[in-house]
Amino acid sequence: MKFNYPCSSKQTFCSLLLFSILLFFISTPILCRAEASAKHGLALHGGLKYPPGFSHFNYVNPQAPKGGTFRQAAIGTFDTFNDFILKGVSAAGIGMIYDTLMAKSEDEPFSQYGLIAERVEVASDNRSVVFYLNPQAEFHDGHKITAADVVFTFNLLLEEGQPMYKRYYADVVGVEALDKGRVKFTFKDGGNAELPLIVGQLLVLPQHFWQDKKFNNADLNIPLGSGAYRVKSFVPGKSVSYERVPDYWAVDLPVNRGQNNFSTLIYDYYRDATVALEAFKAGEYDFRHENVSKNWATLYDGPQFTDGRIIKKEIAHEIPQGMQGFVFNTRRSFFSDRKVREALIYAFDFEWSNKNLFYGQYTRSDSYFSNSELAASGPPSLAEIEILKPFNEQLPDEVFKDSYHLPTTDGRGNNRRNLRQAAALLQSAGWVIKQKKLVDKYGNPFHFEILLTAPAFERIVLPYKKNLARLGIDLDVRVVDTAQYLNRVRKFDFDMVVWSFGQSLSPGNEQRYYWHSEAADIPGSRNLAGIKDPVVDALVEEIIRAQDRQSLIVRAQALDRVLQWGFYVLPHWHISTFRIAYWNRFAQPEILPKYGLGLMTWWAK
C-alpha cells in the first residue's frame, strides 16, 4: 500500500519517526545492550574455562560439610589488622575478611569470575571497564556494597596506602560511580590488556566505616569486611582467631561453593621455627607447609607419623617459582659494579649446599620466572633478539650470544676454580689484596652485612662466609626479629638480604614494582636491588602491553635475560612441590588445582 501525504504532514511524520528511532537508541535499550555484552568473567589471554551459569570450580567438593576448626602457626608477632599500609606487622590471615570485585580461578593461568561484581564489561578499545555489582553484596554489618565504596577504596589506597598501589594502578586515570550498582575505571590507553583483571583484584572497603577514622594508623582495631570470615578474637602478638560468617552473602556463588568450609580459623604465633615444629608434632596446631629441606628430611618422624595420625606428603604443582636469592643492594657502592656482583656469585657453592644441607631436594634457580615457559634458557631466540636489538649498545654482549649459566662445582667443597674466577673479576673491578684483605683504590676494606630473619639460614650463609674470607672479604651475619627485618627492608637499610620475588603465569603491572627505576626510591617497594636501568624499564612496559600469550612469553624471556646478566641477585633454589604435613582430621577434594594448594577447599572429617 502506498501512502501519500501533504508535504507538511509527511515532514511531521518523518520527524516523529526519526525522533522515535533516536529515542530507542539513546534510552533504555542502550543499557540493555551494555548489560547484554557484560560477561561473567575475564581471561587475560584465551577463553574462560568455566561458562556462564557454571555451578562451581572443578577442584572443589560442592558437598563439603561445614564446621570444625583449622589451626595454623605463624612466626614472629603482629601489631595491626591494617595490611594496606607500611606501618606495623599485620596479622596472619587478615585478608580473608575482605571480598574482591572478581575471584581468581586456581586452575587457569589468569582468569577471574564474578564475586562482588557479578558481571564485567570491557570496552572494545580496552580503555575502560565497567563492573556491575551484585545487588546482594554486603558488608558484615548489613550495609550494601555500592559503587561509592569501590571508588572510595581505590582513592584511599592511592592516597594513604602502601606506595606500591600507585605503581600497580599507574595506568588507571579515573574511577567513577555510574550509579549505585555500576562503577567504571578508565585507563590511560588501551595497550595494557591486564588492567581490567588488575582492577578486578581490588578488594572493597566500607566507606561508612573508614570515612571518620585515620586509615594510616597501625593498630589492633578490628576492621569491617565483607568476606567469608571475620575476626573473632585475638591475643596481641600471640594469636588471632577468625569465624566463618554464618549469613555470608556470597556463600552460594559459584566461586565460593565448596570453599571456606571451616567454622573457625586460628593462627598461633611462635617466636622460633624449631619450637613451632615441635608444637605441631605435639598436636598444638593442624597443618604445616615446610620450606626447610633439613627439617623435611630429618624431623618429620615419630609414632604419630608411622601410625597415620599425621599425614606427610608432597604435592606437585605448576606454579612459577620466580626468584629467591641473596639480593645485592646496588645502592651500596661496593655492589654498584656488575663485575663485583658476578664475582660474589662465583663464591657460592650451591652443589655442596644441596648435597650436605638440603639432602639433594632442590633445583638451582637460574631464572626470574623459574618453573615456567616464561624463563629464558639457552641462547636468545630470534624473537628475543628482535626485542633487545634497540638496546644493543646499552646491554652486555653476553645477552645477545650466550646462554646464562650459573657457576657449578663437583659438590665436594673444593671451590678453588670458581674462587679464582671471582678473584679475577674483583681485580678487574679495581679491588686488590693488601695484608690478606680485599681493598678498593682508597684502601677501604670490602666488608658487608647479610640480614636474616630465619636462624635456619645461618647454616647456609656460614660456608659462603668462609669462601668470601678466602677472597679477603669480611661478611657479618645478623639475625633480627620479623618486625625489625621488615622495617629495614622497607627502608632499603641493608647490604644483602634474602628475598623471594614471586611470579605468576601472567606477569604484568607488578613488574614495575619489582624492577622499574621509579620504584627504586619508593620505601616499601620490591625493587630491593635498587635497579635503575632504562632497558629494564622499557622491557617491563613491553610485558605490560603484550596483546597475546606468545608475545607475553617472548617479552618476559627478554626481560629475564637482561636481569640474569645484570647479576642483581645471587640465585638460590626452588622445588616444584608443596611439602605439607597435617593431622589426619581433614579431607580434601580428589581434583587438586594446578596453580595453588587449595587449602580453603579442605574440610573437617
C-alpha positions in Angstrom: 0.0 0.0 0.0 1.3 3.4 -0.9 0.7 6.4 1.4 0.5 9.9 0.0 1.0 12.8 2.5 0.8 16.5 2.1 4.4 17.9 2.3 4.0 19.3 5.8 2.3 16.2 7.2 5.0 14.0 5.6 7.7 16.1 7.2 6.0 15.8 10.6 5.6 12.1 10.3 9.3 11.7 9.3 10.4 13.8 12.2 8.3 11.9 14.6 9.7 8.6 13.2 13.3 9.8 13.4 12.7 11.0 17.0 11.3 7.6 18.0 14.3 5.8 16.5 16.7 8.1 18.2 14.8 7.7 21.5 15.0 4.0 21.1 18.8 4.0 20.8 19.7 6.6 23.4 17.5 5.4 26.3 16.9 2.1 28.0 17.9 -0.1 25.1 21.5 1.1 25.2 21.7 0.0 28.9 20.1 -3.3 27.9 22.7 -3.8 25.1 25.5 -2.9 27.5 24.3 -5.3 30.1 24.0 -8.0 27.4 27.6 -7.5 26.5 28.8 -7.7 30.1 30.4 -11.1 30.9 30.5 -13.4 33.9 34.3 -13.4 33.9 37.6 -12.3 32.4 40.6 -14.1 31.0 43.9 -12.4 30.1 44.7 -14.5 27.0 42.4 -17.1 25.6 38.9 -18.1 26.7 37.4 -18.8 30.0 37.3 -22.4 31.2 34.0 -22.0 33.0 30.9 -21.0 31.1 28.1 -18.7 32.2 26.0 -20.4 34.8 28.7 -22.7 36.0 28.0 -24.2 39.4 31.5 -24.5 41.0 35.2 -24.8 40.3 36.3 -28.3 39.3 38.8 -28.5 42.2 36.2 -28.3 45.0 33.7 -30.6 46.6 30.4 -28.7 46.4 29.0 -31.0 49.0 31.8 -30.5 51.5 30.4 -30.2 55.0 30.8 -27.0 57.0 32.2 -27.0 60.5 35.3 -27.7 62.6 38.4 -25.7 63.5 41.6 -25.4 61.4 44.7 -24.2 63.3 47.9 -23.0 61.8 51.2 -21.4 63.0 52.8 -18.1 62.3 56.3 -17.0 63.2 57.1 -13.7 64.9 54.4 -11.4 66.1 51.8 -8.9 64.8 50.6 -5.5 65.9 48.0 -4.4 63.4 45.0 -5.6 61.4 45.7 -3.0 58.7 47.5 -4.7 55.8 47.3 -1.8 53.5 50.0 0.5 55.0 53.7 0.3 55.6 53.5 0.7 59.3 53.4 -2.4 61.6 53.3 -6.1 61.0 49.8 -7.3 60.0 48.1 -10.3 61.5 48.2 -13.6 59.5 45.0 -14.3 57.5 43.6 -10.8 57.8 43.0 -10.7 54.0 40.2 -13.3 54.4 37.8 -10.8 55.8 37.5 -8.9 52.5 35.9 -9.8 49.2 37.2 -8.6 45.9 35.4 -7.4 42.8 36.3 -10.7 41.0 37.6 -14.1 42.2 40.5 -15.9 40.7 40.4 -19.4 39.4 43.3 -21.6 40.6 43.2 -24.0 37.6 43.7 -21.3 34.9 46.7 -19.1 34.3 44.9 -15.8 34.9 41.1 -15.8 34.9 38.5 -14.2 37.1 34.8 -14.7 37.8 32.1 -12.7 39.5 32.1 -12.0 43.2 31.2 -8.5 44.4 30.9 -7.7 40.7 28.5 -10.2 39.2 29.3 -9.1 35.6 32.0 -7.1 33.9 32.1 -5.2 30.6 35.4 -4.2 28.9 35.3 -1.5 26.3 36.2 -2.7 22.7 39.3 -0.5 22.7 40.3 -1.7 26.2 40.4 1.9 27.5 37.8 1.3 30.3 35.9 -1.4 32.2 32.6 -1.3 33.9 31.8 -3.6 36.9 28.1 -4.5 37.6 27.9 -5.1 41.3 25.9 -7.9 42.8 22.8 -6.4 44.5 23.2 -8.9 47.3 26.8 -7.9 48.1 27.0 -6.6 51.6 29.5 -5.9 54.5 29.3 -7.8 57.7 27.2 -5.1 59.3 24.5 -5.5 56.6 25.3 -2.3 54.7 25.1 -3.0 50.9 28.3 -2.7 48.9 27.9 0.2 46.4 29.9 1.7 43.6 30.7 4.6 46.0 32.5 2.1 48.2 34.6 0.9 45.3 35.6 4.5 44.3 36.3 5.3 48.0 38.6 2.2 48.3 40.5 2.9 45.2 41.2 6.5 46.1 42.0 5.7 49.7 44.6 3.1 48.7 46.3 5.5 46.3 46.3 8.4 48.8 47.1 6.7 52.1 48.0 3.1 51.3 51.4 1.5 50.6 53.3 3.2 47.8 53.0 0.0 45.7 49.4 0.9 44.9 50.4 4.0 42.9 52.7 1.9 40.8 50.3 -1.0 40.4 47.4 1.2 39.3 49.6 3.7 37.5 47.7 3.3 34.2 44.3 3.9 35.8 43.4 7.5 35.2 39.9 7.6 36.6 37.2 5.8 38.5 33.6 6.9 38.8 30.3 5.5 40.2 27.8 5.5 37.3 25.1 4.7 39.8 24.8 2.6 42.9 25.4 -0.7 41.1 27.9 0.2 38.4 31.5 1.5 38.7 33.7 2.5 35.7 37.5 2.5 35.6 39.2 4.5 32.8 42.7 3.7 31.6 45.5 5.8 30.2 45.3 3.9 26.9 44.2 0.6 25.6 47.6 -1.0 25.5 47.5 -2.8 28.9 45.5 -5.9 28.4 45.9 -6.9 32.0 44.4 -3.8 33.6 40.7 -5.0 33.7 41.9 -8.0 35.6 44.2 -6.0 37.8 41.3 -3.8 38.8 39.1 -6.9 39.3 41.5 -7.9 42.1 40.5 -4.8 44.1 39.1 -5.6 47.5 36.4 -3.3 48.7 36.5 -1.3 51.9 33.4 0.1 53.6 33.3 3.9 53.2 30.9 4.3 56.1 33.3 2.6 58.4 36.6 4.3 57.4 35.5 7.8 56.4 35.8 9.1 60.0 38.8 7.1 61.0 42.5 7.6 60.5 43.4 5.0 57.9 47.2 5.2 58.3 47.2 4.0 61.9 48.8 0.7 62.6 46.6 -0.6 65.5 44.5 -3.5 66.5 41.1 -2.0 66.0 39.1 -4.7 64.2 38.2 -3.6 60.7 34.9 -4.3 58.9 34.9 -6.6 56.0 32.6 -8.5 53.6 34.4 -11.8 53.2 33.7 -15.4 54.3 35.4 -14.8 57.7 35.7 -12.1 60.3 37.9 -11.5 63.3 36.5 -13.4 66.3 39.1 -12.8 68.9 42.9 -12.2 69.4 45.6 -12.0 71.9 48.0 -9.2 70.8 51.1 -10.7 69.2 50.2 -14.2 70.2 47.1 -15.5 68.3 44.2 -14.4 66.1 41.0 -16.3 65.5 38.6 -15.9 62.6 35.0 -17.2 62.5 33.0 -18.1 59.4 30.3 -15.5 58.9 27.0 -17.5 59.3 25.0 -15.4 56.9 27.8 -14.7 54.5 26.2 -13.1 51.4 28.3 -14.9 48.8 28.3 -18.4 50.3 26.4 -19.9 47.3 28.1 -18.1 44.5 29.9 -20.4 42.0 33.3 -19.0 43.0 32.7 -19.9 46.7 30.7 -23.1 46.6 32.7 -25.9 48.3 35.2 -23.5 49.8 35.6 -21.7 53.2 34.4 -24.8 55.0 35.9 -24.4 58.5 33.8 -22.7 61.1 37.0 -21.3 62.9 40.5 -20.5 61.6 43.2 -19.9 64.2 46.8 -18.7 63.8 49.1 -19.2 66.8 52.3 -17.3 66.9 55.7 -18.8 67.8 58.9 -16.8 68.2 61.1 -19.7 66.9 60.5 -22.0 64.0 62.0 -25.0 65.8 59.6 -24.6 68.7 56.8 -24.3 66.2 57.6 -27.6 64.6 57.7 -29.4 67.9 54.4 -27.8 68.8 52.9 -29.2 65.5 54.2 -32.7 66.3 52.6 -32.4 69.8 49.2 -31.6 68.2 49.1 -27.9 69.1 48.1 -27.0 65.6 46.9 -28.9 62.5 48.9 -28.0 59.3 52.4 -27.2 58.2 53.8 -26.1 54.9 57.5 -27.0 55.3 60.2 -24.9 53.5 63.3 -26.1 55.2 64.7 -29.1 53.5 66.7 -30.4 56.5 63.5 -30.4 58.6 61.6 -32.2 55.9 64.3 -34.9 55.6 65.1 -35.4 59.3 62.5 -34.1 61.7 59.1 -35.4 60.4 59.2 -38.7 62.1 57.8 -40.4 65.2 54.9 -42.6 66.1 52.3 -40.0 65.1 53.7 -40.3 61.5 54.0 -44.1 61.4 50.6 -44.8 62.7 48.9 -42.3 60.3 47.8 -39.7 62.8 49.9 -37.2 60.9 49.9 -37.3 57.1 53.2 -36.2 55.3 53.0 -35.7 51.6 54.5 -33.9 48.6 52.0 -32.4 46.1 53.3 -31.4 42.6 52.2 -28.1 41.2 52.7 -25.9 38.1 53.2 -22.6 39.9 56.1 -20.4 38.6 58.7 -20.2 41.3 60.1 -16.8 40.4 63.4 -16.0 42.0 64.6 -16.4 45.6 68.1 -15.3 46.4 70.6 -13.1 48.2 69.7 -9.7 46.9 72.6 -7.2 46.3 71.6 -3.7 47.3 73.2 -1.8 44.4 72.6 1.5 46.3 75.7 0.4 48.3 78.9 1.5 46.5 80.6 -1.9 46.8 77.7 -3.6 45.0 77.2 -1.0 42.3 79.7 -2.7 39.9 78.3 -5.6 37.9 81.6 -7.4 37.9 81.7 -7.4 41.7 78.2 -8.9 41.9 79.2 -11.6 39.4 82.3 -12.4 41.4 80.3 -12.9 44.6 78.0 -15.3 42.7 81.1 -17.4 41.9 81.9 -17.7 45.6 78.7 -19.6 46.5 78.9 -23.4 46.2 75.3 -24.5 45.6 76.2 -28.1 44.8 77.9 -28.6 48.2 74.9 -27.0 50.0 72.4 -29.0 48.1 74.3 -32.2 48.9 75.2 -31.6 52.5 72.4 -29.2 53.8 69.4 -29.7 51.5 69.6 -33.5 51.1 69.5 -33.1 47.3 66.0 -31.8 47.3 66.4 -28.6 45.3 66.9 -27.4 41.8 69.1 -24.3 41.3 67.1 -21.3 40.1 68.7 -19.6 37.1 65.6 -17.5 36.0 63.4 -14.9 37.5 60.5 -16.9 36.1 61.7 -20.4 37.2 59.5 -23.4 36.6 57.6 -21.8 33.7 57.6 -21.2 30.0 58.5 -17.6 30.7 62.0 -18.4 31.7 64.9 -17.6 29.4 67.0 -20.6 28.6 69.7 -21.3 26.0 70.9 -18.7 23.6 68.3 -15.9 22.8 65.8 -16.7 20.2 65.4 -14.6 17.1 62.2 -13.1 18.6 64.1 -12.1 21.8 66.9 -10.6 19.8 64.4 -8.5 17.8 63.0 -7.1 21.1 66.5 -6.5 22.5 68.1 -5.1 19.3 67.1 -1.4 20.0 69.2 -1.6 23.3 72.2 -3.2 21.7 74.7 -0.5 22.9 73.3 -0.5 26.4 73.5 -4.2 27.1 76.4 -6.6 27.7 77.5 -8.6 24.7 76.6 -11.9 26.6 72.9 -11.0 26.4 72.8 -11.5 22.6 75.1 -14.5 22.2 75.4 -16.6 25.3 73.0 -18.7 27.4 73.0 -17.6 31.0 74.5 -20.2 33.3 75.5 -20.2 36.9 78.9 -21.5 38.1 78.9 -25.1 39.2 81.1 -27.3 41.4 81.5 -31.0 42.0 79.9 -30.7 45.4 82.9 -31.8 47.4 83.5 -28.3 48.9 86.6 -27.6 46.8 85.6 -24.3 45.1 89.1 -23.2 44.0 88.4 -22.8 40.3 85.4 -20.6 40.9 87.2 -18.6 43.6 90.0 -17.9 41.1 87.4 -16.6 38.6 85.9 -14.5 41.4 89.3 -13.0 42.3 90.0 -12.1 38.6 86.6 -10.3 38.4 87.3 -8.4 41.6 90.7 -7.4 40.3 89.3 -6.2 37.0 86.8 -4.1 39.1 89.7 -2.4 40.9 89.9 -4.4 44.1 93.3 -5.6 45.3 94.6 -7.7 48.2 96.6 -5.9 50.9 97.6 -7.8 54.1 95.1 -10.6 53.2 92.2 -8.1 52.9 90.4 -7.0 49.8 90.5 -3.2 49.5 89.5 -0.6 46.9 91.7 2.0 45.4 91.3 4.2 48.6 92.3 1.3 50.9 88.8 0.7 52.2 88.2 -3.0 53.0 85.4 -5.0 51.4 83.1 -5.6 54.3 79.4 -6.1 54.2 76.5 -7.5 56.2 73.8 -10.0 55.3 70.5 -9.5 57.1 68.4 -12.6 58.1 65.2 -13.2 59.9 65.3 -17.0 59.9 68.1 -18.6 62.0 67.9 -21.6 59.8 69.6 -19.6 57.0 72.8 -19.2 59.2 73.9 -22.7 58.3 73.7 -21.7 54.6 75.4 -18.4 55.0 78.4 -19.6 57.1 80.0 -21.7 54.4 79.5 -18.8 52.0 81.2 -16.5 54.5 84.2 -18.9 54.6 84.5 -18.7 50.8 84.3 -14.9 50.9 87.1 -14.8 53.5 89.3 -16.7 51.1 88.8 -13.7 48.8 89.7 -11.2 51.5 86.0 -10.2 52.0 84.6 -9.8 55.5 80.9 -10.9 55.9 78.8 -10.2 59.0 75.7 -12.3 59.6 72.9 -10.5 61.5 69.7 -12.3 62.6 66.9 -10.0 63.7 63.2 -10.4 64.5 60.5 -10.2 61.9 59.4 -6.6 62.7 62.9 -5.2 62.5 63.6 -7.2 59.4 60.6 -5.8 57.6 61.3 -2.3 58.7 64.9 -2.4 57.5 63.9 -4.0 54.2 61.2 -1.4 53.6 63.8 1.4 54.1 66.4 -0.4 52.0 68.6 -0.4 55.1 70.7 -3.5 54.3 73.7 -4.6 52.2 72.4 -8.1 51.3 69.1 -9.7 52.2 67.2 -12.9 51.5 64.1 -12.3 49.4 61.7 -14.1 47.1 60.2 -12.5 44.0 57.1 -14.4 43.3 55.7 -14.6 39.8 52.5 -15.7 38.1 51.9 -17.2 34.7 50.8 -13.8 33.5 53.3 -11.2 34.7 52.2 -7.6 34.3 51.9 -4.4 36.3 53.6 -5.8 39.4 56.9 -6.0 37.4 57.1 -2.2 37.7 57.2 -2.6 41.5 59.9 -5.2 41.2 62.4 -3.7 38.7 61.4 -0.3 37.5 63.6 2.7 38.2 60.8 4.7 39.7 60.2 2.0 42.3 63.9 2.0 43.4 63.4 5.1 45.6 59.9 4.2 46.9 60.1 2.9 50.5 58.5 -0.5 50.7 58.7 -1.3 47.0 60.0 -4.7 45.9 62.8 -3.2 43.9 65.2 -4.2 46.7 68.2 -4.3 44.4 67.8 -0.7 43.5 67.7 -1.4 39.8 67.8 1.8 37.7 68.1 0.7 34.1 66.2 2.3 31.2 66.4 -1.0 29.3 64.7 -2.9 32.2 62.1 -0.1 32.4 61.3 -0.4 28.7 61.0 -4.2 28.8 58.7 -4.1 31.8 56.4 -1.8 29.8 56.6 -4.2 26.8 55.4 -7.0 29.1 52.5 -4.9 30.4 51.4 -4.1 26.8 51.6 -7.7 25.4 48.4 -8.4 23.5 48.6 -12.2 23.2 50.2 -15.1 25.0 53.1 -15.6 22.7 54.2 -12.0 22.8 54.0 -12.1 26.6 56.3 -15.2 26.7 58.9 -13.7 24.4 58.9 -10.3 26.2 59.2 -12.0 29.6 62.1 -14.1 28.4 63.8 -10.9 27.1 63.4 -9.2 30.5 64.6 -12.3 32.3 67.7 -12.5 30.2 68.6 -8.8 31.0 68.0 -9.4 34.7 70.1 -12.6 34.6 73.1 -10.8 33.1 72.7 -7.9 35.5 73.7 -10.1 38.4 71.3 -8.4 40.8 70.6 -11.5 42.8 72.7 -14.4 43.9 70.2 -17.1 42.9 69.0 -19.7 45.4 66.9 -22.7 44.5 63.4 -23.9 44.1 61.2 -27.0 44.3 58.0 -27.6 42.3 56.1 -29.4 45.0 54.3 -28.4 48.2 55.8 -30.2 51.2 52.9 -30.5 53.6 52.1 -32.3 56.8 48.7 -32.3 58.7 46.9 -34.1 61.4 44.6 -36.7 60.0 41.4 -34.9 60.8 40.8 -33.4 57.4 39.7 -34.3 53.9 40.3 -32.7 50.5 38.8 -32.9 47.0 40.0 -35.5 44.6 41.0 -33.0 42.0 43.7 -30.5 43.0 44.2 -27.1 41.4 47.2 -26.7 39.1 48.2 -23.3 40.4 47.6 -23.5 44.1 47.3 -25.7 47.2 43.6 -25.1 47.5 43.8 -25.2 51.3 40.4 -23.5 51.7 38.7 -26.3 49.8 39.6 -28.7 52.6 37.0 -29.7 55.3 37.0 -31.3 58.7 36.2 -35.0 58.6 
